[in-house]
């Protein structure tokens, strides 16, 4: 449990401190969350428990927390190891 909590905390911190991720996933968004988004935030996908968003604005994760998101995680990062180039 501590390892999972540490991993989650690392993701949250990475999303708050950098703009490296091309998108953000909001888990368990509040009611009307998507309707209240600013015009420069695009919805990439959504289901019953999450919505994936992207924007050119800096500090998107912080803006989503200010709007009422409970948990925001970075989306679209390649991971810890770079993938080999095809070819």
GROMACS elastic network, one bead per residue, 0.5 to 0.9 nm:
[ bonds ]
;  ai    aj funct       b0    kb
    1     4     6  0.51962   500
    1     5     6  0.61623   500
    1     6     6  0.85770   500
    2     5     6  0.50070   500
    2     6     6  0.60205   500
    2     7     6  0.85416   500
    3     6     6  0.50338   500
    3     7     6  0.61675   500
    3     8     6  0.86073   500
    4     7     6  0.50700   500
    4     8     6  0.61692   500
    4     9     6  0.85761   500
    5     8     6  0.50633   500
    5     9     6  0.60779   500
    5    10     6  0.85645   500
    6     9     6  0.50430   500
    6    10     6  0.61259   500
    6    11     6  0.86819   500
    7    10     6  0.51009   500
    7    11     6  0.63489   500
    7    12     6  0.87494   500
    8    11     6  0.51582   500
    8    12     6  0.62376   500
    8    13     6  0.86036   500
    8    73     6  0.83078   500
    9    12     6  0.51083   500
    9    13     6  0.60538   500
    9    14     6  0.84564   500
   10    13     6  0.51407   500
   10    14     6  0.60029   500
   10    15     6  0.85749   500
   11    14     6  0.50549   500
   11    15     6  0.61852   500
   11    16     6  0.86476   500
   11    72     6  0.87019   500
   11    73     6  0.59976   500
   11    74     6  0.66637   500
   12    15     6  0.51856   500
   12    16     6  0.62531   500
   12    17     6  0.86354   500
   12    61     6  0.87393   500
   12    71     6  0.78251   500
   12    72     6  0.65421   500
   12    73     6  0.55926   500
   12    74     6  0.74473   500
   13    16     6  0.50850   500
   13    17     6  0.59168   500
   13    18     6  0.82944   500
   13    73     6  0.88787   500
   14    17     6  0.52957   500
   14    18     6  0.57823   500
   14    19     6  0.82852   500
   14    20     6  0.83931   500
   14    21     6  0.87921   500
   14    73     6  0.83766   500
   14    74     6  0.74593   500
   15    18     6  0.57254   500
   15    19     6  0.67725   500
   15    20     6  0.78952   500
   15    21     6  0.72833   500
   15    24     6  0.77515   500
   15    59     6  0.82773   500
   15    60     6  0.83997   500
   15    61     6  0.59966   500
   15    62     6  0.82955   500
   15    72     6  0.74754   500
   15    73     6  0.61600   500
   15    74     6  0.53064   500
   15    75     6  0.89589   500
   16    19     6  0.78128   500
   16    59     6  0.69103   500
   16    60     6  0.81733   500
   16    61     6  0.56886   500
   16    62     6  0.60317   500
   16    72     6  0.87360   500
   16    73     6  0.88901   500
   16    74     6  0.89087   500
   17    59     6  0.79178   500
   17    61     6  0.88958   500
   17    62     6  0.89628   500
   18    21     6  0.77992   500
   18    58     6  0.89325   500
   18    59     6  0.74168   500
   19    22     6  0.75825   500
   19    23     6  0.89017   500
   19    58     6  0.66258   500
   19    59     6  0.63273   500
   19    60     6  0.76748   500
   19    61     6  0.85212   500
   19    74     6  0.89392   500
   20    23     6  0.87705   500
   20    74     6  0.84647   500
   20    77     6  0.76947   500
   21    24     6  0.71445   500
   21    74     6  0.55519   500
   21    75     6  0.58785   500
   21    76     6  0.59666   500
   21    77     6  0.54925   500
   22    53     6  0.88607   500
   22    54     6  0.64168   500
   22    55     6  0.79680   500
   22    56     6  0.88321   500
   22    74     6  0.77891   500
   22    75     6  0.65308   500
   22    76     6  0.57488   500
   22    77     6  0.71311   500
   23    44     6  0.84780   500
   23    52     6  0.68039   500
   23    53     6  0.54687   500
   23    55     6  0.71935   500
   23    60     6  0.84367   500
   23    73     6  0.87320   500
   23    74     6  0.61036   500
   23    76     6  0.61012   500
   23    77     6  0.84914   500
   24    51     6  0.83430   500
   24    52     6  0.56842   500
   24    53     6  0.52950   500
   24    54     6  0.62856   500
   24    55     6  0.89896   500
   24    60     6  0.76341   500
   24    61     6  0.67370   500
   24    64     6  0.89393   500
   24    72     6  0.64148   500
   24    73     6  0.55959   500
   24    76     6  0.80217   500
   25    50     6  0.66142   500
   25    51     6  0.57031   500
   25    53     6  0.62981   500
   25    54     6  0.88977   500
   25    61     6  0.89643   500
   25    71     6  0.82058   500
   25    72     6  0.55753   500
   25    73     6  0.51241   500
   25    74     6  0.61182   500
   25    75     6  0.59177   500
   26    29     6  0.59514   500
   26    49     6  0.85133   500
   26    50     6  0.54788   500
   26    51     6  0.53506   500
   26    52     6  0.63498   500
   26    53     6  0.78445   500
   26    61     6  0.88853   500
   26    64     6  0.79913   500
   26    69     6  0.64566   500
   26    70     6  0.74947   500
   26    71     6  0.57897   500
   26    73     6  0.65215   500
   26    74     6  0.89048   500
   27    49     6  0.59672   500
   27    51     6  0.67837   500
   27    52     6  0.87750   500
   27    69     6  0.77049   500
   27    70     6  0.70456   500
   27    71     6  0.54532   500
   27    72     6  0.63736   500
   27    73     6  0.78699   500
   28    48     6  0.79597   500
   28    50     6  0.54655   500
   28    51     6  0.81439   500
   28    69     6  0.77793   500
   28    70     6  0.69936   500
   28    71     6  0.73858   500
   29    32     6  0.83005   500
   29    33     6  0.61159   500
   29    34     6  0.82363   500
   29    49     6  0.70568   500
   29    50     6  0.63617   500
   29    51     6  0.71986   500
   29    68     6  0.78947   500
   29    69     6  0.56950   500
   29    70     6  0.68504   500
   29    71     6  0.80963   500
   30    33     6  0.53951   500
   30    34     6  0.87032   500
   30    68     6  0.69277   500
   30    69     6  0.66675   500
   30    70     6  0.79269   500
   31    34     6  0.81458   500
   31    35     6  0.89050   500
   32    35     6  0.52216   500
   32    36     6  0.63565   500
   33    36     6  0.53721   500
   33    37     6  0.66664   500
   33    67     6  0.77600   500
   33    68     6  0.76281   500
   33    69     6  0.78672   500
   34    37     6  0.53764   500
   34    43     6  0.79942   500
   34    51     6  0.81499   500
   35    38     6  0.86716   500
   36    67     6  0.81170   500
   37    40     6  0.81325   500
   37    41     6  0.64718   500
   37    42     6  0.85960   500
   37    64     6  0.84997   500
   37    67     6  0.80056   500
   38    41     6  0.58148   500
   38    42     6  0.88936   500
   39    42     6  0.78366   500
   40    54     6  0.86874   500
   40    55     6  0.60775   500
   40    56     6  0.73353   500
   40    57     6  0.74538   500
   41    53     6  0.66213   500
   41    54     6  0.58122   500
   41    56     6  0.77812   500
   41    57     6  0.80964   500
   41    60     6  0.86783   500
   42    52     6  0.85861   500
   42    53     6  0.55668   500
   42    54     6  0.53268   500
   42    55     6  0.61557   500
   43    46     6  0.74604   500
   43    51     6  0.71676   500
   43    52     6  0.59933   500
   43    54     6  0.66249   500
   43    55     6  0.89904   500
   44    51     6  0.76711   500
   44    52     6  0.53495   500
   44    53     6  0.54329   500
   44    54     6  0.69709   500
   45    50     6  0.83528   500
   45    51     6  0.57846   500
   45    52     6  0.51238   500
   45    53     6  0.72693   500
   46    49     6  0.78508   500
   46    50     6  0.57696   500
   46    52     6  0.61461   500
   46    53     6  0.88322   500
   47    50     6  0.55757   500
   47    51     6  0.64426   500
   48    51     6  0.83176   500
   52    75     6  0.75141   500
   53    75     6  0.85213   500
   54    57     6  0.88083   500
   54    60     6  0.79286   500
   54    75     6  0.89289   500
   55    58     6  0.79941   500
   55    60     6  0.69750   500
   56    60     6  0.82639   500
   57    60     6  0.62257   500
   58    61     6  0.86815   500
   58    63     6  0.88698   500
   59    62     6  0.54651   500
   59    63     6  0.64535   500
   59    64     6  0.88588   500
   60    63     6  0.50573   500
   60    64     6  0.61853   500
   60    65     6  0.87268   500
   61    64     6  0.51003   500
   61    65     6  0.63239   500
   61    66     6  0.86986   500
   61    72     6  0.62920   500
   61    73     6  0.78137   500
   61    74     6  0.80729   500
   62    65     6  0.51388   500
   62    66     6  0.62472   500
   62    67     6  0.86662   500
   62    72     6  0.87287   500
   63    66     6  0.50524   500
   63    67     6  0.62537   500
   63    68     6  0.89181   500
   64    68     6  0.65651   500
   64    69     6  0.56637   500
   64    70     6  0.88547   500
   64    72     6  0.74437   500
   65    68     6  0.52146   500
   65    70     6  0.67226   500
   65    71     6  0.76388   500
   65    72     6  0.73093   500
   66    69     6  0.72164   500
   69    72     6  0.67731   500
   74    77     6  0.72581   500
   76    79     6  0.86615   500
   77    80     6  0.87790   500
   78    81     6  0.75390   500
   78    82     6  0.68515   500
   78    83     6  0.77525   500
   79    82     6  0.70666   500
   79    83     6  0.87677   500
   82    85     6  0.88423   500
   83    86     6  0.88169   500
   84    87     6  0.89760   500
